Amino acid sequence: MYPILSFPLIAKADLDIGDLLALFRNWAERSEHYDFGDTQMESLLGSPCCRERFSAGKASLELIRHTDGTGSYAALTLEKPDETANLFWRLQCVYAGREKEEGTFYIDLLRCVYDAGQPADLTLIPKMPVIAKRLLESKTARRAGDSPVVTIHAGFQRKYPDFCRKLRANLFPIAAVRVMEESDAEEFDIAYPMAELDWTYTIDDTDSAEDQEITINDAILELYRAVTEVQSGRERPMTWEKLCQLEPLSQPGEADQGDYCYMTQAMADRMREARRRQGISQMELARRARTTGLMISRLETIRIQRVQRALLSRIEQALSLPAGALTIPQAPEVPEARPAGVHPAPPPREGVQEKAGYCRRCGQHLYEDSRFCSACGTQVLP
């Protein structure tokens, strides 16, 4: 998925994880857009380490709480499709902190095309995550000191009040928005020293209302891109992916968490073709298989190499496939298909260590200096 907006908020020093999870629950249960109902977070509130998932129609909410010697963490992710725009959205909010110290909220808004066979509206302005506004309004968090500053001149505010409201609604959590009362200039400025940006925007009165709206949208998206680019270069003490590894999501009847196999291109192709034959989306398959849309997307594109057999079994059931249709031995000795002219894998080479990875097509072990798989010839991605 592609990050549209990534930004931090600074958490207050005395933040209690229980209070934060209660805020998450309040946000989920009182949402105007989703009906998660009573989310029953007693396990999260009563345990230092836990993970739960909830559903509301095609939307999926997941929460994690984890505490160890490195700090205290709490996170949520919300996934939902926008079938009108043919986009799939994912919101992530991860809190990382230590006792009696200021922590940080890392908020990410990501999206991808929902149905790859249909056009998508990529010009759509994403809505600012409500959870970010809740964190600020409740004084649970504040903006970082190096946030952008948006200055609206009084002349612009008098002439374009609707545009000013739109700027505040979309930029409030990531930027300080102020009005310069003494200026009659019909413009607004955006300053962001961290990205060495200092922009001034004006509205052309001869433009159509649609073109004027585009000018405002471009300003918002340009700042989103600048903030996201700055954050992409900063290391985070905790991510959603790390928390998922620390707190695996338990499934009813799933006995052997260590029973894994390796995904191959053939497996991904069979899975994607079966899903499309049934005319269901990745999100719908995820709901039926009790996993996430992100997991289905990564399996279909071989971005995950090791996968639990129990998950593949649930996917087979969700797709009405016979048992074992997707499950293959962990590392097949003979690839399913070898391109013409590619020789069988040579024996292990002395003095050259194997990589901690496997070919994304056939599952063959890779060597440290490999540029192509020695078994099937597939190029090794960096």
VOPAGU-2260 file (C-alpha; in pm, 1 decimal, decimal comma):
REM VOPAGU-2260
SITE   aa  ch    i         X         Y         Z
SITE  MET   A    0       0,0       0,0       0,0
SITE  TYR   A    1     112,0     355,2     -72,2
SITE  PRO   A    2     150,3     604,5     217,6
SITE  ILE   A    3     -58,2     916,0     153,0
SITE  LEU   A    4       7,4    1081,6     487,5
SITE  SER   A    5     245,4    1001,8     774,4
SITE  PHE   A    6     296,0    1228,7    1073,4
SITE  PRO   A    7     377,6    1214,6    1446,8
SITE  LEU   A    8     198,5    1357,0    1749,2
SITE  ILE   A    9     374,5    1398,8    2083,2
SITE  ALA   A   10     198,9    1215,5    2369,5
SITE  LYS   A   11     174,6    1363,4    2716,7
SITE  ALA   A   12     430,8    1233,7    2965,0
SITE  ASP   A   13     187,1    1079,8    3214,0
SITE  LEU   A   14     -21,2     894,8    2955,2
SITE  ASP   A   15    -188,4     583,2    3093,0
SITE  ILE   A   16    -226,7     300,2    2840,1
SITE  GLY   A   17    -564,2     207,8    2989,3
SITE  ASP   A   18    -690,0     563,6    2932,3
SITE  LEU   A   19    -557,4     556,1    2576,2
SITE  LEU   A   20    -735,2     229,1    2499,0
SITE  ALA   A   21   -1054,2     374,7    2647,1
SITE  LEU   A   22   -1015,9     668,4    2405,8
SITE  PHE   A   23    -969,8     421,5    2119,7
SITE  ARG   A   24   -1285,1     236,6    2229,2
SITE  ASN   A   25   -1484,3     560,5    2254,3
SITE  TRP   A   26   -1371,7     659,0    1904,9
SITE  ALA   A   27   -1468,4     318,2    1761,3
SITE  GLU   A   28   -1806,1     285,1    1932,9
SITE  ARG   A   29   -1920,5     641,7    1856,7
SITE  SER   A   30   -1807,0     655,8    1496,0
SITE  GLU   A   31   -2050,8     812,0    1249,6
SITE  HIS   A   32   -1923,3     588,0     970,4
SITE  TYR   A   33   -1884,8     242,2    1130,2
SITE  ASP   A   34   -2101,2      32,9    1355,9
SITE  PHE   A   35   -1851,5    -165,3    1560,5
SITE  GLY   A   36   -2102,6    -175,5    1845,2
SITE  ASP   A   37   -1971,4    -271,3    2187,8
SITE  THR   A   38   -1608,4    -357,9    2117,5
SITE  GLN   A   39   -1564,2    -552,0    2445,6
SITE  MET   A   40   -1204,0    -449,4    2513,2
SITE  GLU   A   41   -1184,2    -607,6    2858,0
SITE  SER   A   42    -896,5    -833,6    2752,6
SITE  LEU   A   43    -701,9    -533,5    2623,6
SITE  LEU   A   44    -772,3    -327,9    2933,1
SITE  GLY   A   45    -694,3    -609,2    3173,5
SITE  SER   A   46    -379,3    -754,0    3016,7
SITE  PRO   A   47     -40,3    -588,9    2947,4
SITE  CYS   A   48     -13,0    -784,3    2620,5
SITE  CYS   A   49    -312,0    -859,4    2398,3
SITE  ARG   A   50    -452,1    -827,5    2046,5
SITE  GLU   A   51    -814,0    -812,8    1931,0
SITE  ARG   A   52   -1002,1    -768,0    1602,5
SITE  PHE   A   53   -1352,0    -633,9    1533,1
SITE  SER   A   54   -1561,3    -603,5    1216,3
SITE  ALA   A   55   -1835,3    -372,7    1092,9
SITE  GLY   A   56   -1958,1    -461,8     746,0
SITE  LYS   A   57   -1657,6    -436,5     516,2
SITE  ALA   A   58   -1456,0    -238,6     769,9
SITE  SER   A   59   -1207,9    -412,2    1000,1
SITE  LEU   A   60   -1061,7    -272,4    1324,1
SITE  GLU   A   61    -765,5    -424,5    1504,5
SITE  LEU   A   62    -607,4    -318,3    1835,6
SITE  ILE   A   63    -285,1    -425,5    2004,5
SITE  ARG   A   64    -144,7    -366,2    2350,3
SITE  HIS   A   65     211,1    -469,3    2436,8
SITE  THR   A   66     445,6    -397,9    2727,7
SITE  ASP   A   67     803,4    -513,9    2770,1
SITE  GLY   A   68    1140,6    -389,5    2892,5
SITE  THR   A   69    1171,2    -142,2    2606,1
SITE  GLY   A   70     846,0      43,8    2676,9
SITE  SER   A   71     468,5      44,3    2651,5
SITE  TYR   A   72     287,0      27,7    2320,8
SITE  ALA   A   73     -70,4      52,0    2196,5
SITE  ALA   A   74    -191,0      59,6    1839,9
SITE  LEU   A   75    -494,0      41,6    1617,1
SITE  THR   A   76    -546,1     -16,4    1249,0
SITE  LEU   A   77    -864,2      40,6    1049,0
SITE  GLU   A   78    -912,3    -103,6     701,3
SITE  LYS   A   79   -1200,6     -22,1     471,0
SITE  PRO   A   80   -1281,6      -6,1      99,2
SITE  ASP   A   81   -1418,8     295,6     -85,5
SITE  GLU   A   82   -1595,0     118,4    -369,1
SITE  THR   A   83   -1711,3     444,8    -528,4
SITE  ALA   A   84   -1352,0     564,8    -580,0
SITE  ASN   A   85   -1224,5     204,9    -615,3
SITE  LEU   A   86    -970,2     258,9    -337,9
SITE  PHE   A   87    -879,3      55,5     -31,2
SITE  TRP   A   88    -777,7     258,2     275,9
SITE  ARG   A   89    -575,2     165,3     580,9
SITE  LEU   A   90    -527,5     382,8     891,5
SITE  GLN   A   91    -254,7     300,3    1144,3
SITE  CYS   A   92    -199,0     470,7    1479,2
SITE  VAL   A   93      89,7     338,8    1690,1
SITE  TYR   A   94     180,7     474,2    2034,7
SITE  ALA   A   95     529,6     414,4    2175,4
SITE  GLY   A   96     633,6     546,6    2516,2
SITE  ARG   A   97     815,4     497,0    2842,6
SITE  GLU   A   98     704,2     565,2    3197,7
SITE  LYS   A   99     724,0     934,1    3299,7
SITE  GLU   A  100     848,7    1032,4    2952,7
SITE  GLU   A  101     676,0    1185,1    2653,6
SITE  GLY   A  102     583,3     919,6    2402,6
SITE  THR   A  103     494,7     951,2    2035,9
SITE  PHE   A  104     195,5     862,0    1821,3
SITE  TYR   A  105     286,6     756,2    1467,5
SITE  ILE   A  106     -12,2     801,9    1238,2
SITE  ASP   A  107     -15,7     665,9     883,0
SITE  LEU   A  108    -284,1     680,2     616,1
SITE  LEU   A  109    -225,5     438,4     327,6
SITE  ARG   A  110    -422,0     336,2      21,5
SITE  CYS   A  111    -415,0     111,3    -283,3
SITE  VAL   A  112    -645,8      33,1    -573,0
SITE  TYR   A  113    -936,5    -182,2    -454,8
SITE  ASP   A  114   -1006,4    -365,6    -782,9
SITE  ALA   A  115    -701,2    -370,4   -1010,5
SITE  GLY   A  116    -923,3    -434,8   -1312,2
SITE  GLN   A  117   -1116,3    -108,4   -1272,5
SITE  PRO   A  118   -1013,5     262,7   -1282,3
SITE  ALA   A  119    -959,0     438,0    -949,7
SITE  ASP   A  120    -996,0     803,2    -847,1
SITE  LEU   A  121    -641,0     882,0    -734,2
SITE  THR   A  122    -714,6    1257,6    -718,0
SITE  LEU   A  123    -939,8    1208,4    -416,1
SITE  ILE   A  124    -839,2    1419,8    -114,4
SITE  PRO   A  125    -807,2    1182,9     182,8
SITE  LYS   A  126    -993,8    1279,8     496,4
SITE  MET   A  127    -780,4    1361,5     796,8
SITE  PRO   A  128    -804,6    1068,3    1042,2
SITE  VAL   A  129   -1058,6    1149,6    1312,9
SITE  ILE   A  130    -848,1     968,0    1572,8
SITE  ALA   A  131    -575,4    1232,5    1527,0
SITE  LYS   A  132    -825,1    1507,9    1603,2
SITE  ARG   A  133    -951,2    1316,4    1908,0
SITE  LEU   A  134    -597,3    1283,6    2044,2
SITE  LEU   A  135    -541,1    1658,3    2012,8
SITE  GLU   A  136    -882,8    1767,0    2139,7
SITE  SER   A  137    -851,9    1544,4    2447,5
SITE  LYS   A  138    -500,4    1683,5    2511,8
SITE  THR   A  139    -370,3    1327,5    2498,2
SITE  ALA   A  140    -124,3    1452,4    2236,3
SITE  ARG   A  141       8,5    1770,9    2081,7
SITE  ARG   A  142     169,6    1860,6    1752,1
SITE  ALA   A  143     544,4    1819,7    1717,3
SITE  GLY   A  144     748,6    2136,5    1753,0
SITE  ASP   A  145     876,9    2116,7    1396,0
SITE  SER   A  146     528,0    2100,1    1240,3
SITE  PRO   A  147     436,4    2319,3     939,8
SITE  VAL   A  148     270,9    2658,5     992,0
SITE  VAL   A  149     -20,5    2773,8     775,8
SITE  THR   A  150     -85,0    3149,2     776,2
SITE  ILE   A  151    -419,8    3264,8     638,9
SITE  HIS   A  152    -428,8    3637,2     562,9
SITE  ALA   A  153    -742,2    3820,4     676,8
SITE  GLY   A  154    -822,7    3929,7     320,9
SITE  PHE   A  155    -826,4    3566,9     205,6
SITE  GLN   A  156   -1042,1    3459,7     501,3
SITE  ARG   A  157   -1304,7    3726,5     428,6
SITE  LYS   A  158   -1322,2    3641,7      58,9
SITE  TYR   A  159   -1297,0    3259,7      76,7
SITE  PRO   A  160   -1441,3    3141,7     411,7
SITE  ASP   A  161   -1528,1    2796,0     275,2
SITE  PHE   A  162   -1171,9    2737,7     157,3
SITE  CYS   A  163   -1041,9    2845,8     497,8
SITE  ARG   A  164   -1267,6    2591,4     669,9
SITE  LYS   A  165   -1139,9    2321,9     435,1
SITE  LEU   A  166    -777,0    2411,4     507,5
SITE  ARG   A  167    -836,0    2396,1     882,3
SITE  ALA   A  168   -1025,3    2066,4     863,5
SITE  ASN   A  169    -755,8    1895,5     657,1
SITE  LEU   A  170    -442,7    2049,1     808,0
SITE  PHE   A  171    -530,5    2105,1    1175,6
SITE  PRO   A  172    -361,9    1789,7    1314,8
SITE  ILE   A  173     -38,1    1826,4    1117,5
SITE  ALA   A  174       5,1    2205,2    1102,6
SITE  ALA   A  175     -49,6    2512,5    1319,0
SITE  VAL   A  176    -314,9    2719,7    1137,7
SITE  ARG   A  177    -325,5    3089,9    1225,9
SITE  VAL   A  178    -485,7    3406,2    1085,9
SITE  MET   A  179    -288,7    3724,4    1017,3
SITE  GLU   A  180    -555,7    3979,1    1108,3
SITE  GLU   A  181    -350,9    4283,8    1008,1
SITE  SER   A  182    -304,4    4166,7     648,9
SITE  ASP   A  183    -563,0    4228,8     377,1
SITE  ALA   A  184    -372,2    4015,6     127,3
SITE  GLU   A  185    -592,0    3758,6     -45,9
SITE  GLU   A  186    -351,6    3469,8       1,0
SITE  PHE   A  187    -233,0    3204,9     244,1
SITE  ASP   A  188     118,3    3084,6     321,0
SITE  ILE   A  189     260,7    2745,3     417,0
SITE  ALA   A  190     600,9    2733,3     587,3
SITE  TYR   A  191     773,6    2404,5     666,4
SITE  PRO   A  192    1142,4    2454,5     754,6
SITE  MET   A  193    1202,7    2077,6     796,9
SITE  ALA   A  194    1142,3    2038,6     423,2
SITE  GLU   A  195    1285,2    2381,7     333,5
SITE  LEU   A  196     944,9    2489,1     200,9
SITE  ASP   A  197     792,2    2837,8     200,5
SITE  TRP   A  198     488,7    2857,5     -27,3
SITE  THR   A  199     234,5    3131,0    -101,4
SITE  TYR   A  200    -101,6    3048,4    -260,4
SITE  THR   A  201    -353,3    3281,4    -424,6
SITE  ILE   A  202    -687,8    3221,6    -593,4
SITE  ASP   A  203    -743,2    3351,0    -946,8
SITE  ASP   A  204   -1087,6    3515,0    -962,8
SITE  THR   A  205   -1108,3    3436,4   -1334,1
SITE  ASP   A  206   -1083,4    3063,1   -1266,2
SITE  SER   A  207   -1391,7    2846,9   -1245,1
SITE  ALA   A  208   -1510,4    2726,8    -905,4
SITE  GLU   A  209   -1376,9    2381,5    -993,2
SITE  ASP   A  210   -1029,0    2516,7   -1075,0
SITE  GLN   A  211   -1025,7    2720,6    -754,9
SITE  GLU   A  212   -1109,9    2404,9    -560,0
SITE  ILE   A  213    -822,2    2227,0    -735,1
SITE  THR   A  214    -581,3    2497,4    -613,9
SITE  ILE   A  215    -682,8    2432,3    -251,8
SITE  ASN   A  216    -665,6    2055,6    -298,4
SITE  ASP   A  217    -318,1    2082,3    -451,6
SITE  ALA   A  218    -197,1    2286,4    -153,9
SITE  ILE   A  219    -326,5    2023,3      88,3
SITE  LEU   A  220    -177,3    1731,3    -105,6
SITE  GLU   A  221     158,4    1905,3    -148,8
SITE  LEU   A  222     186,5    1953,5     225,7
SITE  TYR   A  223      80,7    1592,5     287,3
SITE  ARG   A  224     359,0    1476,0      56,4
SITE  ALA   A  225     618,8    1700,8     221,1
SITE  VAL   A  226     530,8    1589,2     574,5
SITE  THR   A  227     522,9    1223,0     471,0
SITE  GLU   A  228     860,7    1249,2     298,1
SITE  VAL   A  229    1020,3    1399,8     609,1
SITE  GLN   A  230     875,6    1126,0     830,3
SITE  SER   A  231     982,0     847,1     595,1
SITE  GLY   A  232    1345,3     926,7     671,0
SITE  ARG   A  233    1304,3     896,6    1048,0
SITE  GLU   A  234    1347,5     575,9    1244,1
SITE  ARG   A  235    1061,0     460,5    1465,7
SITE  PRO   A  236    1101,6     266,9    1791,6
SITE  MET   A  237     796,1      56,2    1706,4
SITE  THR   A  238     584,7     -17,5    1399,9
SITE  TRP   A  239     256,1    -197,5    1343,0
SITE  GLU   A  240     438,0    -484,9    1174,4
SITE  LYS   A  241     669,5    -533,1    1473,8
SITE  LEU   A  242     374,2    -530,1    1713,2
SITE  CYS   A  243     196,9    -793,8    1505,2
SITE  GLN   A  244     502,4   -1017,5    1540,3
SITE  LEU   A  245     516,2    -958,0    1916,6
SITE  GLU   A  246     142,9   -1021,0    1958,5
SITE  PRO   A  247      23,7   -1287,8    1709,4
SITE  LEU   A  248    -350,8   -1290,5    1653,7
SITE  SER   A  249    -482,9   -1614,9    1796,8
SITE  GLN   A  250    -747,6   -1801,6    1599,9
SITE  PRO   A  251    -996,6   -2059,2    1728,9
SITE  GLY   A  252    -870,1   -2413,0    1674,2
SITE  GLU   A  253    -527,6   -2300,6    1555,9
SITE  ALA   A  254    -293,6   -2536,1    1739,1
SITE  ASP   A  255      47,7   -2520,6    1578,0
SITE  GLN   A  256     167,0   -2161,8    1535,5
SITE  GLY   A  257     503,1   -2290,4    1410,9
SITE  ASP   A  258     362,9   -2483,5    1114,0
SITE  TYR   A  259     473,4   -2270,2     817,8
SITE  CYS   A  260     529,3   -2311,3     447,3
SITE  TYR   A  261     675,4   -2083,8     181,2
SITE  MET   A  262     469,5   -1888,2     -68,6
SITE  THR   A  263     551,1   -1931,8    -437,4
SITE  GLN   A  264     433,0   -1746,0    -745,2
SITE  ALA   A  265     217,8   -2043,5    -844,1
SITE  MET   A  266      44,0   -2041,1    -504,6
SITE  ALA   A  267     -18,1   -1665,2    -528,6
SITE  ASP   A  268    -155,2   -1702,4    -881,8
SITE  ARG   A  269    -394,6   -1982,8    -779,2
SITE  MET   A  270    -514,6   -1780,2    -482,4
SITE  ARG   A  271    -571,9   -1463,3    -686,1
SITE  GLU   A  272    -744,0   -1649,1    -972,4
SITE  ALA   A  273    -977,1   -1833,9    -734,0
SITE  ARG   A  274   -1069,3   -1506,9    -562,4
SITE  ARG   A  275   -1141,9   -1332,7    -891,0
SITE  ARG   A  276   -1348,3   -1625,9   -1019,6
SITE  GLN   A  277   -1574,6   -1579,9    -720,2
SITE  GLY   A  278   -1587,9   -1205,6    -778,9
SITE  ILE   A  279   -1481,8   -1108,0    -426,4
SITE  SER   A  280   -1237,5    -840,9    -314,6
SITE  GLN   A  281    -923,2    -888,7    -107,4
SITE  MET   A  282   -1104,7    -731,5     186,8
SITE  GLU   A  283   -1397,8    -973,9     159,5
SITE  LEU   A  284   -1161,7   -1270,7     140,0
SITE  ALA   A  285    -979,2   -1138,1     445,8
SITE  ARG   A  286   -1307,0   -1115,9     636,5
SITE  ARG   A  287   -1400,7   -1474,8     547,2
SITE  ALA   A  288   -1052,9   -1607,4     634,8
SITE  ARG   A  289   -1030,6   -1406,4     959,5
SITE  THR   A  290    -723,3   -1208,8     856,6
SITE  THR   A  291    -651,5    -860,6     716,5
SITE  GLY   A  292    -677,0    -714,4     369,3
SITE  LEU   A  293    -309,7    -620,5     394,7
SITE  MET   A  294    -217,6    -986,1     454,9
SITE  ILE   A  295    -415,9   -1101,3     148,3
SITE  SER   A  296    -252,0    -831,7     -64,6
SITE  ARG   A  297      95,3    -935,5      49,7
SITE  LEU   A  298      28,5   -1302,7     -12,4
SITE  GLU   A  299     -96,3   -1237,7    -365,4
SITE  THR   A  300     213,7   -1031,5    -448,0
SITE  ILE   A  301     469,3   -1256,2    -269,5
SITE  ARG   A  302     565,4    -981,8     -25,4
SITE  ILE   A  303     539,1   -1244,4     249,9
SITE  GLN   A  304     753,5   -1556,0     213,3
SITE  ARG   A  305     664,0   -1762,3     520,7
SITE  VAL   A  306     295,1   -1815,5     591,8
SITE  GLN   A  307     110,0   -2029,2     844,0
SITE  ARG   A  308     -49,6   -2339,5     696,0
SITE  ALA   A  309    -351,4   -2272,9     918,5
SITE  LEU   A  310    -405,5   -1937,0     743,1
SITE  LEU   A  311    -376,7   -2099,0     399,6
SITE  SER   A  312    -627,4   -2361,3     511,2
SITE  ARG   A  313    -876,1   -2089,1     610,5
SITE  ILE   A  314    -821,2   -1916,4     274,6
SITE  GLU   A  315    -887,1   -2244,7      93,3
SITE  GLN   A  316   -1213,7   -2284,3     284,0
SITE  ALA   A  317   -1311,5   -1922,8     214,6
SITE  LEU   A  318   -1250,3   -1978,8    -158,6
SITE  SER   A  319   -1425,5   -2319,6    -161,0
SITE  LEU   A  320   -1102,5   -2486,9    -269,4
SITE  PRO   A  321   -1019,3   -2847,2    -180,2
SITE  ALA   A  322    -790,7   -2898,3     119,6
SITE  GLY   A  323    -427,5   -2863,1      18,1
SITE  ALA   A  324    -500,1   -2667,7    -301,0
SITE  LEU   A  325    -275,3   -2385,3    -182,9
SITE  THR   A  326     -49,8   -2568,8      61,7
SITE  ILE   A  327     274,0   -2711,2     -75,0
SITE  PRO   A  328     590,5   -2844,0      95,3
SITE  GLN   A  329     803,3   -2577,6     261,6
SITE  ALA   A  330    1083,0   -2566,9       6,3
SITE  PRO   A  331    1015,4   -2776,2    -305,1
SITE  GLU   A  332    1319,4   -2956,4    -436,3
SITE  VAL   A  333    1193,8   -2923,5    -792,5
SITE  PRO   A  334    1030,7   -2595,5    -898,2
SITE  GLU   A  335     682,9   -2615,2   -1046,9
SITE  ALA   A  336     795,7   -2466,9   -1376,8
SITE  ARG   A  337    1146,0   -2385,7   -1498,9
SITE  PRO   A  338    1193,1   -2143,4   -1789,0
SITE  ALA   A  339    1362,5   -2283,0   -2098,0
SITE  GLY   A  340    1740,2   -2269,2   -2082,4
SITE  VAL   A  341    1758,7   -2251,5   -1700,6
SITE  HIS   A  342    1959,9   -2535,6   -1551,0
SITE  PRO   A  343    1875,2   -2720,1   -1228,1
SITE  ALA   A  344    2001,3   -2572,4    -903,1
SITE  PRO   A  345    2372,6   -2640,7    -846,0
SITE  PRO   A  346    2493,5   -2798,5    -522,3
SITE  PRO   A  347    2571,0   -2564,3    -228,8
SITE  ARG   A  348    2889,3   -2364,1    -281,1
SITE  GLU   A  349    3164,0   -2389,2     -23,5
SITE  GLY   A  350    3252,3   -2065,4     151,0
SITE  VAL   A  351    2933,5   -1883,5      36,9
SITE  GLN   A  352    2663,5   -1847,8     298,4
SITE  GLU   A  353    2295,1   -1873,7     220,8
SITE  LYS   A  354    2081,9   -1564,3     261,1
SITE  ALA   A  355    1812,8   -1554,5     525,9
SITE  GLY   A  356    1559,0   -1565,3     243,8
SITE  TYR   A  357    1407,7   -1766,5     -33,9
SITE  CYS   A  358    1317,0   -1720,4    -397,0
SITE  ARG   A  359     985,2   -1538,0    -432,0
SITE  ARG   A  360     886,4   -1776,7    -714,8
SITE  CYS   A  361     998,7   -2128,0    -619,9
SITE  GLY   A  362    1109,9   -2110,5    -255,2
SITE  GLN   A  363    1475,2   -2202,3    -322,9
SITE  HIS   A  364    1738,3   -2085,0     -67,9
SITE  LEU   A  365    1931,8   -1778,8    -190,9
SITE  TYR   A  366    2305,3   -1715,3    -157,1
SITE  GLU   A  367    2445,8   -1385,9     -26,3
SITE  ASP   A  368    2578,0   -1284,3    -369,3
SITE  SER   A  369    2274,5   -1406,9    -566,5
SITE  ARG   A  370    2133,9   -1185,2    -838,3
SITE  PHE   A  371    1912,6   -1459,4    -981,7
SITE  CYS   A  372    1761,8   -1771,4    -825,1
SITE  SER   A  373    1987,1   -2070,7    -892,6
SITE  ALA   A  374    1681,3   -2297,8    -933,0
SITE  CYS   A  375    1430,8   -2110,8   -1149,6
SITE  GLY   A  376    1620,6   -1805,3   -1275,3
SITE  THR   A  377    1393,3   -1543,2   -1114,7
SITE  GLN   A  378    1569,5   -1211,3   -1048,1
SITE  VAL   A  379    1642,2   -1148,1    -679,1
SITE  LEU   A  380    1489,7    -822,6    -563,1
SITE  PRO   A  381    1717,0    -590,6    -359,0
